[in-house]
Amino acid sequence: MTTKTDDLQERVGAVLMELAAQRPAEALSIITGCFVSLVVAFVDAKDEDPQKEIKINGGDQRDITIHAAKGQS
């Protein structure tokens, strides 16, 4: 990583940890939204349909399913 990337990661991480201490549900919502947005962008970049359900194999850990956007099938 670059110095700018390291700095950004450190600053964002600190803000999220501070928010998590005060309003954990809001912090979780922000992190989840970022994760889902990144996964959807990745799927779209692979020329797959990001509107469909997305399944992530968690290996020995939990699997993750990102359901289609509400109101879509």
PDB file of N, CA, C and O in Angstrom, chain B, residues numbered from 101:
ATOM      1  N   MET B 101       0.837  -1.195   0.000  1.00  0.00           N
ATOM      2  CA  MET B 101       0.000   0.000   0.000  1.00  0.00           C
ATOM      3  C   MET B 101       0.872   1.244   0.000  1.00  0.00           C
ATOM      4  O   MET B 101       2.021   1.225   0.442  1.00  0.00           O
ATOM      5  N   THR B 102       0.312   2.291  -0.492  1.00  0.00           N
ATOM      6  CA  THR B 102       1.036   3.552  -0.502  1.00  0.00           C
ATOM      7  C   THR B 102       0.856   4.257   0.831  1.00  0.00           C
ATOM      8  O   THR B 102      -0.003   3.878   1.626  1.00  0.00           O
ATOM      9  N   THR B 103       1.646   5.261   1.073  1.00  0.00           N
ATOM     10  CA  THR B 103       1.532   6.046   2.294  1.00  0.00           C
ATOM     11  C   THR B 103       0.163   6.706   2.394  1.00  0.00           C
ATOM     12  O   THR B 103      -0.439   6.726   3.468  1.00  0.00           O
ATOM     13  N   LYS B 104      -0.333   7.249   1.279  1.00  0.00           N
ATOM     14  CA  LYS B 104      -1.656   7.876   1.279  1.00  0.00           C
ATOM     15  C   LYS B 104      -2.743   6.847   1.606  1.00  0.00           C
ATOM     16  O   LYS B 104      -3.673   7.140   2.357  1.00  0.00           O
ATOM     17  N   THR B 105      -2.622   5.660   1.046  1.00  0.00           N
ATOM     18  CA  THR B 105      -3.594   4.604   1.306  1.00  0.00           C
ATOM     19  C   THR B 105      -3.531   4.180   2.771  1.00  0.00           C
ATOM     20  O   THR B 105      -4.565   4.004   3.415  1.00  0.00           O
ATOM     21  N   ASP B 106      -2.326   4.017   3.292  1.00  0.00           N
ATOM     22  CA  ASP B 106      -2.160   3.656   4.708  1.00  0.00           C
ATOM     23  C   ASP B 106      -2.776   4.718   5.610  1.00  0.00           C
ATOM     24  O   ASP B 106      -3.464   4.398   6.579  1.00  0.00           O
ATOM     25  N   ASP B 107      -2.525   5.976   5.287  1.00  0.00           N
ATOM     26  CA  ASP B 107      -3.054   7.083   6.081  1.00  0.00           C
ATOM     27  C   ASP B 107      -4.581   7.103   6.042  1.00  0.00           C
ATOM     28  O   ASP B 107      -5.231   7.267   7.074  1.00  0.00           O
ATOM     29  N   LEU B 108      -5.142   6.937   4.857  1.00  0.00           N
ATOM     30  CA  LEU B 108      -6.594   6.924   4.718  1.00  0.00           C
ATOM     31  C   LEU B 108      -7.195   5.763   5.505  1.00  0.00           C
ATOM     32  O   LEU B 108      -8.181   5.936   6.221  1.00  0.00           O
ATOM     33  N   GLN B 109      -6.604   4.588   5.370  1.00  0.00           N
ATOM     34  CA  GLN B 109      -7.108   3.413   6.084  1.00  0.00           C
ATOM     35  C   GLN B 109      -7.057   3.647   7.600  1.00  0.00           C
ATOM     36  O   GLN B 109      -7.990   3.281   8.316  1.00  0.00           O
ATOM     37  N   GLU B 110      -6.005   4.237   8.073  1.00  0.00           N
ATOM     38  CA  GLU B 110      -5.874   4.511   9.505  1.00  0.00           C
ATOM     39  C   GLU B 110      -6.928   5.518   9.977  1.00  0.00           C
ATOM     40  O   GLU B 110      -7.555   5.324  11.018  1.00  0.00           O
ATOM     41  N   ARG B 111      -7.115   6.582   9.214  1.00  0.00           N
ATOM     42  CA  ARG B 111      -8.090   7.608   9.599  1.00  0.00           C
ATOM     43  C   ARG B 111      -9.523   7.083   9.556  1.00  0.00           C
ATOM     44  O   ARG B 111     -10.305   7.320  10.476  1.00  0.00           O
ATOM     45  N   VAL B 112      -9.860   6.371   8.484  1.00  0.00           N
ATOM     46  CA  VAL B 112     -11.215   5.819   8.365  1.00  0.00           C
ATOM     47  C   VAL B 112     -11.451   4.788   9.471  1.00  0.00           C
ATOM     48  O   VAL B 112     -12.515   4.768  10.090  1.00  0.00           O
ATOM     49  N   GLY B 113     -10.472   3.947   9.713  1.00  0.00           N
ATOM     50  CA  GLY B 113     -10.593   2.946  10.776  1.00  0.00           C
ATOM     51  C   GLY B 113     -10.815   3.586  12.141  1.00  0.00           C
ATOM     52  O   GLY B 113     -11.635   3.108  12.925  1.00  0.00           O
ATOM     53  N   ALA B 114     -10.099   4.648  12.425  1.00  0.00           N
ATOM     54  CA  ALA B 114     -10.251   5.336  13.707  1.00  0.00           C
ATOM     55  C   ALA B 114     -11.639   5.948  13.846  1.00  0.00           C
ATOM     56  O   ALA B 114     -12.254   5.864  14.908  1.00  0.00           O
ATOM     57  N   VAL B 115     -12.131   6.562  12.776  1.00  0.00           N
ATOM     58  CA  VAL B 115     -13.466   7.168  12.812  1.00  0.00           C
ATOM     59  C   VAL B 115     -14.533   6.090  13.018  1.00  0.00           C
ATOM     60  O   VAL B 115     -15.460   6.270  13.808  1.00  0.00           O
ATOM     61  N   LEU B 116     -14.395   4.968  12.301  1.00  0.00           N
ATOM     62  CA  LEU B 116     -15.376   3.896  12.448  1.00  0.00           C
ATOM     63  C   LEU B 116     -15.334   3.274  13.839  1.00  0.00           C
ATOM     64  O   LEU B 116     -16.381   2.931  14.389  1.00  0.00           O
ATOM     65  N   MET B 117     -14.160   3.125  14.412  1.00  0.00           N
ATOM     66  CA  MET B 117     -14.054   2.575  15.763  1.00  0.00           C
ATOM     67  C   MET B 117     -14.679   3.526  16.787  1.00  0.00           C
ATOM     68  O   MET B 117     -15.339   3.085  17.728  1.00  0.00           O
ATOM     69  N   GLU B 118     -14.471   4.819  16.602  1.00  0.00           N
ATOM     70  CA  GLU B 118     -15.078   5.807  17.491  1.00  0.00           C
ATOM     71  C   GLU B 118     -16.603   5.766  17.358  1.00  0.00           C
ATOM     72  O   GLU B 118     -17.320   5.796  18.358  1.00  0.00           O
ATOM     73  N   LEU B 119     -17.084   5.698  16.133  1.00  0.00           N
ATOM     74  CA  LEU B 119     -18.519   5.615  15.906  1.00  0.00           C
ATOM     75  C   LEU B 119     -19.079   4.321  16.494  1.00  0.00           C
ATOM     76  O   LEU B 119     -20.153   4.329  17.096  1.00  0.00           O
ATOM     77  N   ALA B 120     -18.363   3.217  16.325  1.00  0.00           N
ATOM     78  CA  ALA B 120     -18.821   1.929  16.845  1.00  0.00           C
ATOM     79  C   ALA B 120     -18.962   1.956  18.364  1.00  0.00           C
ATOM     80  O   ALA B 120     -19.845   1.301  18.917  1.00  0.00           O
ATOM     81  N   ALA B 121     -18.109   2.701  19.030  1.00  0.00           N
ATOM     82  CA  ALA B 121     -18.193   2.801  20.487  1.00  0.00           C
ATOM     83  C   ALA B 121     -19.427   3.586  20.913  1.00  0.00           C
ATOM     84  O   ALA B 121     -19.991   3.330  21.977  1.00  0.00           O
ATOM     85  N   GLN B 122     -19.845   4.535  20.092  1.00  0.00           N
ATOM     86  CA  GLN B 122     -20.975   5.386  20.444  1.00  0.00           C
ATOM     87  C   GLN B 122     -22.292   4.890  19.846  1.00  0.00           C
ATOM     88  O   GLN B 122     -23.327   4.894  20.512  1.00  0.00           O
ATOM     89  N   ARG B 123     -22.240   4.465  18.590  1.00  0.00           N
ATOM     90  CA  ARG B 123     -23.456   4.045  17.874  1.00  0.00           C
ATOM     91  C   ARG B 123     -23.115   2.817  17.017  1.00  0.00           C
ATOM     92  O   ARG B 123     -22.944   2.932  15.804  1.00  0.00           O
ATOM     93  N   PRO B 124     -23.019   1.657  17.650  1.00  0.00           N
ATOM     94  CA  PRO B 124     -22.563   0.469  16.919  1.00  0.00           C
ATOM     95  C   PRO B 124     -23.441   0.087  15.730  1.00  0.00           C
ATOM     96  O   PRO B 124     -22.918  -0.358  14.708  1.00  0.00           O
ATOM     97  N   ALA B 125     -24.738   0.247  15.834  1.00  0.00           N
ATOM     98  CA  ALA B 125     -25.615  -0.118  14.714  1.00  0.00           C
ATOM     99  C   ALA B 125     -25.341   0.756  13.494  1.00  0.00           C
ATOM    100  O   ALA B 125     -25.365   0.273  12.362  1.00  0.00           O
ATOM    101  N   GLU B 126     -25.082   2.030  13.724  1.00  0.00           N
ATOM    102  CA  GLU B 126     -24.782   2.935  12.614  1.00  0.00           C
ATOM    103  C   GLU B 126     -23.439   2.587  11.977  1.00  0.00           C
ATOM    104  O   GLU B 126     -23.308   2.608  10.753  1.00  0.00           O
ATOM    105  N   ALA B 127     -22.453   2.269  12.793  1.00  0.00           N
ATOM    106  CA  ALA B 127     -21.144   1.880  12.265  1.00  0.00           C
ATOM    107  C   ALA B 127     -21.261   0.604  11.441  1.00  0.00           C
ATOM    108  O   ALA B 127     -20.662   0.497  10.370  1.00  0.00           O
ATOM    109  N   LEU B 128     -22.028  -0.358  11.933  1.00  0.00           N
ATOM    110  CA  LEU B 128     -22.218  -1.605  11.210  1.00  0.00           C
ATOM    111  C   LEU B 128     -22.946  -1.363   9.890  1.00  0.00           C
ATOM    112  O   LEU B 128     -22.623  -1.990   8.881  1.00  0.00           O
ATOM    113  N   SER B 129     -23.910  -0.474   9.891  1.00  0.00           N
ATOM    114  CA  SER B 129     -24.640  -0.135   8.679  1.00  0.00           C
ATOM    115  C   SER B 129     -23.714   0.479   7.635  1.00  0.00           C
ATOM    116  O   SER B 129     -23.814   0.159   6.451  1.00  0.00           O
ATOM    117  N   ILE B 130     -22.829   1.344   8.061  1.00  0.00           N
ATOM    118  CA  ILE B 130     -21.885   1.987   7.137  1.00  0.00           C
ATOM    119  C   ILE B 130     -20.930   0.956   6.549  1.00  0.00           C
ATOM    120  O   ILE B 130     -20.706   0.930   5.339  1.00  0.00           O
ATOM    121  N   ILE B 131     -20.369   0.109   7.401  1.00  0.00           N
ATOM    122  CA  ILE B 131     -19.419  -0.906   6.933  1.00  0.00           C
ATOM    123  C   ILE B 131     -20.103  -1.890   5.994  1.00  0.00           C
ATOM    124  O   ILE B 131     -19.545  -2.260   4.961  1.00  0.00           O
ATOM    125  N   THR B 132     -21.308  -2.313   6.351  1.00  0.00           N
ATOM    126  CA  THR B 132     -22.044  -3.254   5.518  1.00  0.00           C
ATOM    127  C   THR B 132     -22.363  -2.635   4.161  1.00  0.00           C
ATOM    128  O   THR B 132     -22.225  -3.288   3.128  1.00  0.00           O
ATOM    129  N   GLY B 133     -22.786  -1.381   4.167  1.00  0.00           N
ATOM    130  CA  GLY B 133     -23.076  -0.691   2.916  1.00  0.00           C
ATOM    131  C   GLY B 133     -21.855  -0.595   2.021  1.00  0.00           C
ATOM    132  O   GLY B 133     -21.952  -0.799   0.811  1.00  0.00           O
ATOM    133  N   CYS B 134     -20.712  -0.287   2.605  1.00  0.00           N
ATOM    134  CA  CYS B 134     -19.460  -0.215   1.832  1.00  0.00           C
ATOM    135  C   CYS B 134     -19.105  -1.579   1.256  1.00  0.00           C
ATOM    136  O   CYS B 134     -18.742  -1.686   0.085  1.00  0.00           O
ATOM    137  N   PHE B 135     -19.211  -2.621   2.078  1.00  0.00           N
ATOM    138  CA  PHE B 135     -18.890  -3.973   1.629  1.00  0.00           C
ATOM    139  C   PHE B 135     -19.793  -4.388   0.467  1.00  0.00           C
ATOM    140  O   PHE B 135     -19.311  -4.866  -0.560  1.00  0.00           O
ATOM    141  N   VAL B 136     -21.089  -4.204   0.633  1.00  0.00           N
ATOM    142  CA  VAL B 136     -22.041  -4.599  -0.410  1.00  0.00           C
ATOM    143  C   VAL B 136     -21.774  -3.807  -1.690  1.00  0.00           C
ATOM    144  O   VAL B 136     -21.791  -4.376  -2.781  1.00  0.00           O
ATOM    145  N   SER B 137     -21.532  -2.522  -1.568  1.00  0.00           N
ATOM    146  CA  SER B 137     -21.253  -1.700  -2.751  1.00  0.00           C
ATOM    147  C   SER B 137     -20.008  -2.174  -3.493  1.00  0.00           C
ATOM    148  O   SER B 137     -19.999  -2.218  -4.723  1.00  0.00           O
ATOM    149  N   LEU B 138     -18.966  -2.528  -2.759  1.00  0.00           N
ATOM    150  CA  LEU B 138     -17.742  -3.033  -3.386  1.00  0.00           C
ATOM    151  C   LEU B 138     -17.981  -4.369  -4.076  1.00  0.00           C
ATOM    152  O   LEU B 138     -17.495  -4.587  -5.186  1.00  0.00           O
ATOM    153  N   VAL B 139     -18.722  -5.262  -3.433  1.00  0.00           N
ATOM    154  CA  VAL B 139     -19.012  -6.560  -4.040  1.00  0.00           C
ATOM    155  C   VAL B 139     -19.853  -6.391  -5.301  1.00  0.00           C
ATOM    156  O   VAL B 139     -19.572  -7.020  -6.321  1.00  0.00           O
ATOM    157  N   VAL B 140     -20.865  -5.559  -5.241  1.00  0.00           N
ATOM    158  CA  VAL B 140     -21.727  -5.316  -6.409  1.00  0.00           C
ATOM    159  C   VAL B 140     -20.898  -4.721  -7.554  1.00  0.00           C
ATOM    160  O   VAL B 140     -21.071  -5.122  -8.705  1.00  0.00           O
ATOM    161  N   ALA B 141     -20.015  -3.785  -7.262  1.00  0.00           N
ATOM    162  CA  ALA B 141     -19.154  -3.199  -8.292  1.00  0.00           C
ATOM    163  C   ALA B 141     -18.227  -4.250  -8.892  1.00  0.00           C
ATOM    164  O   ALA B 141     -17.990  -4.255 -10.100  1.00  0.00           O
ATOM    165  N   PHE B 142     -17.706  -5.136  -8.056  1.00  0.00           N
ATOM    166  CA  PHE B 142     -16.834  -6.213  -8.525  1.00  0.00           C
ATOM    167  C   PHE B 142     -17.591  -7.151  -9.455  1.00  0.00           C
ATOM    168  O   PHE B 142     -17.088  -7.519 -10.516  1.00  0.00           O
ATOM    169  N   VAL B 143     -18.801  -7.540  -9.056  1.00  0.00           N
ATOM    170  CA  VAL B 143     -19.629  -8.427  -9.876  1.00  0.00           C
ATOM    171  C   VAL B 143     -19.953  -7.755 -11.204  1.00  0.00           C
ATOM    172  O   VAL B 143     -19.881  -8.387 -12.258  1.00  0.00           O
ATOM    173  N   ASP B 144     -20.308  -6.484 -11.154  1.00  0.00           N
ATOM    174  CA  ASP B 144     -20.623  -5.735 -12.369  1.00  0.00           C
ATOM    175  C   ASP B 144     -19.408  -5.653 -13.288  1.00  0.00           C
ATOM    176  O   ASP B 144     -19.545  -5.778 -14.505  1.00  0.00           O
ATOM    177  N   ALA B 145     -18.230  -5.448 -12.724  1.00  0.00           N
ATOM    178  CA  ALA B 145     -17.005  -5.348 -13.519  1.00  0.00           C
ATOM    179  C   ALA B 145     -16.663  -6.668 -14.207  1.00  0.00           C
ATOM    180  O   ALA B 145     -15.979  -6.688 -15.230  1.00  0.00           O
ATOM    181  N   LYS B 146     -17.146  -7.766 -13.636  1.00  0.00           N
ATOM    182  CA  LYS B 146     -16.929  -9.079 -14.250  1.00  0.00           C
ATOM    183  C   LYS B 146     -18.005  -9.394 -15.287  1.00  0.00           C
ATOM    184  O   LYS B 146     -18.103 -10.524 -15.767  1.00  0.00           O
ATOM    185  N   ASP B 147     -18.813  -8.386 -15.629  1.00  0.00           N
ATOM    186  CA  ASP B 147     -19.905  -8.523 -16.603  1.00  0.00           C
ATOM    187  C   ASP B 147     -20.937  -9.565 -16.179  1.00  0.00           C
ATOM    188  O   ASP B 147     -21.542 -10.238 -17.014  1.00  0.00           O
ATOM    189  N   GLU B 148     -21.124  -9.681 -14.865  1.00  0.00           N
ATOM    190  CA  GLU B 148     -22.180 -10.530 -14.336  1.00  0.00           C
ATOM    191  C   GLU B 148     -23.306  -9.609 -13.866  1.00  0.00           C
ATOM    192  O   GLU B 148     -23.110  -8.400 -13.741  1.00  0.00           O
ATOM    193  N   ASP B 149     -24.469 -10.170 -13.608  1.00  0.00           N
ATOM    194  CA  ASP B 149     -25.637  -9.369 -13.245  1.00  0.00           C
ATOM    195  C   ASP B 149     -25.616  -9.040 -11.752  1.00  0.00           C
ATOM    196  O   ASP B 149     -25.868  -9.917 -10.925  1.00  0.00           O
ATOM    197  N   PRO B 150     -25.320  -7.792 -11.398  1.00  0.00           N
ATOM    198  CA  PRO B 150     -25.256  -7.420  -9.982  1.00  0.00           C
ATOM    199  C   PRO B 150     -26.637  -7.305  -9.333  1.00  0.00           C
ATOM    200  O   PRO B 150     -26.742  -7.101  -8.124  1.00  0.00           O
ATOM    201  N   GLN B 151     -27.699  -7.436 -10.140  1.00  0.00           N
ATOM    202  CA  GLN B 151     -29.056  -7.351  -9.594  1.00  0.00           C
ATOM    203  C   GLN B 151     -29.518  -8.690  -9.016  1.00  0.00           C
ATOM    204  O   GLN B 151     -30.508  -8.750  -8.288  1.00  0.00           O
ATOM    205  N   LYS B 152     -28.802  -9.751  -9.342  1.00  0.00           N
ATOM    206  CA  LYS B 152     -29.155 -11.076  -8.838  1.00  0.00           C
ATOM    207  C   LYS B 152     -28.548 -11.294  -7.449  1.00  0.00           C
ATOM    208  O   LYS B 152     -27.682 -10.539  -7.006  1.00  0.00           O
ATOM    209  N   GLU B 153     -29.019 -12.336  -6.780  1.00  0.00           N
ATOM    210  CA  GLU B 153     -28.448 -12.716  -5.489  1.00  0.00           C
ATOM    211  C   GLU B 153     -26.969 -13.064  -5.675  1.00  0.00           C
ATOM    212  O   GLU B 153     -26.601 -13.732  -6.641  1.00  0.00           O
ATOM    213  N   ILE B 154     -26.129 -12.609  -4.750  1.00  0.00           N
ATOM    214  CA  ILE B 154     -24.690 -12.858  -4.817  1.00  0.00           C
ATOM    215  C   ILE B 154     -24.311 -13.726  -3.621  1.00  0.00           C
ATOM    216  O   ILE B 154     -24.611 -13.383  -2.477  1.00  0.00           O
ATOM    217  N   LYS B 155     -23.652 -14.849  -3.891  1.00  0.00           N
ATOM    218  CA  LYS B 155     -23.230 -15.757  -2.820  1.00  0.00           C
ATOM    219  C   LYS B 155     -21.714 -15.767  -2.745  1.00  0.00           C
ATOM    220  O   LYS B 155     -21.031 -15.893  -3.762  1.00  0.00           O
ATOM    221  N   ILE B 156     -21.192 -15.631  -1.525  1.00  0.00           N
ATOM    222  CA  ILE B 156     -19.757 -15.632  -1.294  1.00  0.00           C
ATOM    223  C   ILE B 156     -19.433 -16.840  -0.419  1.00  0.00           C
ATOM    224  O   ILE B 156     -19.943 -16.969   0.693  1.00  0.00           O
ATOM    225  N   ASN B 157     -18.587 -17.714  -0.930  1.00  0.00           N
ATOM    226  CA  ASN B 157     -18.189 -18.909  -0.194  1.00  0.00           C
ATOM    227  C   ASN B 157     -17.192 -18.503   0.885  1.00  0.00           C
ATOM    228  O   ASN B 157     -16.112 -17.996   0.582  1.00  0.00           O
ATOM    229  N   GLY B 158     -17.553 -18.722   2.120  1.00  0.00           N
ATOM    230  CA  GLY B 158     -16.699 -18.344   3.237  1.00  0.00           C
ATOM    231  C   GLY B 158     -15.671 -19.380   3.625  1.00  0.00           C
ATOM    232  O   GLY B 158     -14.996 -19.232   4.644  1.00  0.00           O
ATOM    233  N   GLY B 159     -15.540 -20.441   2.819  1.00  0.00           N
ATOM    234  CA  GLY B 159     -14.577 -21.495   3.162  1.00  0.00           C
ATOM    235  C   GLY B 159     -14.970 -22.151   4.476  1.00  0.00           C
ATOM    236  O   GLY B 159     -16.095 -22.626   4.628  1.00  0.00           O
ATOM    237  N   ASP B 160     -14.038 -22.177   5.427  1.00  0.00           N
ATOM    238  CA  ASP B 160     -14.316 -22.768   6.740  1.00  0.00           C
ATOM    239  C   ASP B 160     -15.125 -21.824   7.628  1.00  0.00           C
ATOM    240  O   ASP B 160     -15.576 -22.215   8.705  1.00  0.00           O
ATOM    241  N   GLN B 161     -15.307 -20.587   7.181  1.00  0.00           N
ATOM    242  CA  GLN B 161     -16.063 -19.606   7.942  1.00  0.00           C
ATOM    243  C   GLN B 161     -17.479 -19.527   7.391  1.00  0.00           C
ATOM    244  O   GLN B 161     -17.868 -20.344   6.556  1.00  0.00           O
ATOM    245  N   ARG B 162     -18.239 -18.563   7.846  1.00  0.00           N
ATOM    246  CA  ARG B 162     -19.615 -18.398   7.373  1.00  0.00           C
ATOM    247  C   ARG B 162     -19.643 -17.930   5.922  1.00  0.00           C
ATOM    248  O   ARG B 162     -18.799 -17.148   5.484  1.00  0.00           O
ATOM    249  N   ASP B 163     -20.636 -18.429   5.191  1.00  0.00           N
ATOM    250  CA  ASP B 163     -20.880 -17.944   3.844  1.00  0.00           C
ATOM    251  C   ASP B 163     -21.661 -16.637   3.942  1.00  0.00           C
ATOM    252  O   ASP B 163     -22.295 -16.356   4.959  1.00  0.00           O
ATOM    253  N   ILE B 164     -21.608 -15.848   2.881  1.00  0.00           N
ATOM    254  CA  ILE B 164     -22.327 -14.574   2.845  1.00  0.00           C
ATOM    255  C   ILE B 164     -23.225 -14.575   1.628  1.00  0.00           C
ATOM    256  O   ILE B 164     -22.796 -14.948   0.536  1.00  0.00           O
ATOM    257  N   THR B 165     -24.469 -14.161   1.805  1.00  0.00           N
ATOM    258  CA  THR B 165     -25.397 -13.994   0.700  1.00  0.00           C
ATOM    259  C   THR B 165     -25.865 -12.546   0.675  1.00  0.00           C
ATOM    260  O   THR B 165     -26.362 -12.025   1.674  1.00  0.00           O
ATOM    261  N   ILE B 166     -25.703 -11.909  -0.466  1.00  0.00           N
ATOM    262  CA  ILE B 166     -26.214 -10.564  -0.668  1.00  0.00           C
ATOM    263  C   ILE B 166     -27.438 -10.707  -1.565  1.00  0.00           C
ATOM    264  O   ILE B 166     -27.328 -11.046  -2.744  1.00  0.00           O
ATOM    265  N   HIS B 167     -28.586 -10.447  -0.991  1.00  0.00           N
ATOM    266  CA  HIS B 167     -29.835 -10.634  -1.722  1.00  0.00           C
ATOM    267  C   HIS B 167     -30.005  -9.533  -2.767  1.00  0.00           C
ATOM    268  O   HIS B 167     -29.407  -8.461  -2.671  1.00  0.00           O
ATOM    269  N   ALA B 168     -30.829  -9.825  -3.757  1.00  0.00           N
ATOM    270  CA  ALA B 168     -31.142  -8.823  -4.771  1.00  0.00           C
ATOM    271  C   ALA B 168     -31.742  -7.607  -4.091  1.00  0.00           C
ATOM    272  O   ALA B 168     -32.329  -7.713  -3.014  1.00  0.00           O
ATOM    273  N   ALA B 169     -31.593  -6.456  -4.722  1.00  0.00           N
ATOM    274  CA  ALA B 169     -32.136  -5.218  -4.156  1.00  0.00           C
ATOM    275  C   ALA B 169     -33.630  -5.381  -3.889  1.00  0.00           C
ATOM    276  O   ALA B 169     -34.323  -6.059  -4.648  1.00  0.00           O
ATOM    277  N   LYS B 170     -34.121  -4.782  -2.841  1.00  0.00           N
ATOM    278  CA  LYS B 170     -35.537  -4.875  -2.492  1.00  0.00           C
ATOM    279  C   LYS B 170     -36.373  -4.374  -3.661  1.00  0.00           C
ATOM    280  O   LYS B 170     -36.053  -3.369  -4.295  1.00  0.00           O
ATOM    281  N   GLY B 171     -37.443  -5.099  -3.926  1.00  0.00           N
ATOM    282  CA  GLY B 171     -38.328  -4.719  -5.022  1.00  0.00           C
ATOM    283  C   GLY B 171     -37.919  -5.307  -6.354  1.00  0.00           C
ATOM    284  O   GLY B 171     -38.595  -5.089  -7.360  1.00  0.00           O
ATOM    285  N   GLN B 172     -36.804  -6.061  -6.380  1.00  0.00           N
ATOM    286  CA  GLN B 172     -36.358  -6.703  -7.606  1.00  0.00           C
ATOM    287  C   GLN B 172     -36.308  -8.199  -7.364  1.00  0.00           C
ATOM    288  O   GLN B 172     -36.194  -8.646  -6.223  1.00  0.00           O
ATOM    289  N   SER B 173     -36.391  -8.965  -8.424  1.00  0.00           N
ATOM    290  CA  SER B 173     -36.324 -10.424  -8.269  1.00  0.00           C
ATOM    291  C   SER B 173     -35.020 -10.951  -8.799  1.00  0.00           C
ATOM    292  O   SER B 173     -34.779 -12.157  -8.757  1.00  0.00           O
TER     293      SER B 173
END
